[in-house]
Amino acid sequence: MKENELFFTFSDNTFYSKRFTWATSIIPRSAMIHRKCSNCNAVENYPSGEFDVVLEKGSEFPDVLGCGAYPFLILSERVISTLVAERISAFHTIPIGISDIRSKSNTLMERIPPKYYRIEIDGSCQIDLKASGLEVVRHCPECHHLVTKPRVPNGLLIISGSRDKSDIFRDSQLYPRIYFCNDRLPGIVNRYKFTNFRFEFMKGPWNSSSRGLDITKLFNQV
Amino acid sequence: MDIYFIQTEGWTPNNTVALCADIAMAIVPIGTGAGPAIQVASRGPKAAAAAYAHAAVHVPEWARFGQTGVKLLQSVDGTVGNSPDLGGNANSTGPGSIPGITPPSQHSGLKSAMNAAGNNAPVNMLRPQAHHNLPWKFRDWFAGEGRGLNVNDPQFGRWVEGSPVGRHQNWTPEYNRRWSDFIRANPNATRQEVLDYLDELLASGEFPNQ
């Protein structure tokens, strides 16, 4: 259980950093993955590869681009190249384009946007639902659609030894769109001042009323 | 809708003719919308729109049963689903699934829809703001297949007191973050699961109107 102490969950932090623009829509440029589970009726529907985004509002381009149409992880090119240089490689990238920017901000409109990539994390782990305080209400054996009580976890713990030693990882079966990392990623984000990252301790409690962990403070303490 | 008007206003000549016209058009191939046309002609476009919006939210069970009968007739000639939808057109569907809809394009559409439904800003609020209970930023996700939810549907709006008098702007980041957490944990959530979570958030009392 001790290894869980070292892990974080990460995402965009747009709701607490309003100056950053946001991807409101996605326009697929690749075949859609479209599965309707015959057992539980849940529908999976998202582009298999490349897509364009429509950006709206904000006055700056962030390094982590929040996406309202589907919870993809979208990172800027400078983050990707830094991760590769730092030998963090348990992911693959898919280039995405920007089809439209709808913002009244001249600052944003006059800037050249960074190149963005959709990230699919290859590092893996297995979440321990029970140890995470989650009661399974429904779990579809066919598509793995999961309903728990509470509906949203407030912290997650992994089954000891289930992580494949990657620096960034996820449980692609139970929570494919919740991303985890060890302390290397927040360290890099802190060092290079990458923007719009949000970190919380993986084990929780996740605090939706705050801006997330102050990683500068955290690393200064360490 | 004509059935709803009959329930609330009785068998007036206008309502009777509108219902008969709807049933007749259900039998005629590609004919539809005769009832609304008669309601618009007799009430005027603005009053008819408001009445329809109000009726859409307050259809009783027995009237829904009647509507099912009319829709059954319409399904014979394939005109079912041609009526205007607040969310736009269905994108795709399969047996038993909820089709996706085109997400709305105007943020202010919620306020207009609430007003049209007769849900006007409360007089006791100093800075009333129409709040999207299903957050605007996720409108495409809510509209997706399996959910088919229109964030500008007036049933998903409420009046809240804006800052600095009220706390709307104070709790909005957390409210949106809660939805972000929900969507990341449940990217394939069904319509019912979304509505259950919405109930949970509203019942929590953490996001008050005042």
Contacts between the chains, C-beta under 8 A, distances in Angstrom:
chain1	res1	chain2	res2	distance
A	11	B	180	7.4
A	11	B	184	6.7
A	15	B	172	8.0
A	15	B	173	4.4
A	15	B	174	7.8
A	15	B	176	4.5
A	15	B	177	4.8
A	15	B	180	6.8
A	16	B	173	5.6
A	16	B	177	7.5
A	22	B	137	6.3
A	24	B	137	6.7
A	24	B	139	7.4
A	24	B	140	6.5
A	25	B	103	7.6
A	25	B	140	5.1
A	26	B	140	7.4
A	36	B	94	5.5
A	36	B	97	5.7
A	36	B	146	7.8
A	41	B	96	6.3
A	41	B	97	6.4
A	41	B	146	7.5
A	41	B	190	6.7
A	42	B	146	6.5
A	42	B	188	4.6
A	42	B	189	7.9
A	42	B	190	6.0
A	43	B	97	6.2
A	43	B	144	7.6
A	43	B	145	4.8
A	43	B	146	3.4
A	43	B	188	6.2
A	43	B	190	7.8
A	44	B	187	7.9
A	44	B	188	5.2
A	45	B	100	7.5
A	45	B	144	6.1
A	45	B	145	5.2
A	45	B	146	7.4
A	46	B	187	8.0
A	66	B	180	7.7
A	68	B	137	4.5
A	68	B	138	4.6
A	68	B	139	7.1
A	68	B	140	6.0
A	68	B	141	6.1
A	69	B	138	7.9
A	69	B	140	3.8
A	69	B	141	5.7
A	69	B	144	8.0
A	70	B	140	7.9
A	70	B	141	6.3
A	70	B	187	6.7
A	71	B	180	7.7
A	71	B	183	5.3
A	71	B	184	4.5
A	71	B	187	5.5
A	143	B	188	7.7
A	145	B	188	5.8
A	146	B	186	7.8
A	147	B	186	7.8
A	147	B	193	6.5
A	151	B	182	6.6
A	151	B	185	7.4
A	151	B	186	7.0
A	151	B	193	7.4
A	151	B	196	7.4
A	151	B	197	5.5
A	151	B	200	7.0
A	152	B	178	7.3
A	152	B	181	5.0
A	152	B	182	5.1
A	152	B	185	5.2
A	152	B	186	7.8
A	152	B	197	7.8
A	153	B	185	6.2
A	175	B	184	7.8
A	175	B	185	6.2
A	176	B	187	7.3
A	177	B	183	7.8
A	177	B	184	4.7
A	177	B	185	7.6
A	177	B	187	4.9
A	178	B	184	5.3
A	178	B	185	6.3
A	206	B	181	7.0
A	208	B	174	5.2
A	208	B	177	4.2
A	208	B	178	5.2
A	208	B	181	6.1
A	209	B	174	4.6
A	209	B	177	7.8
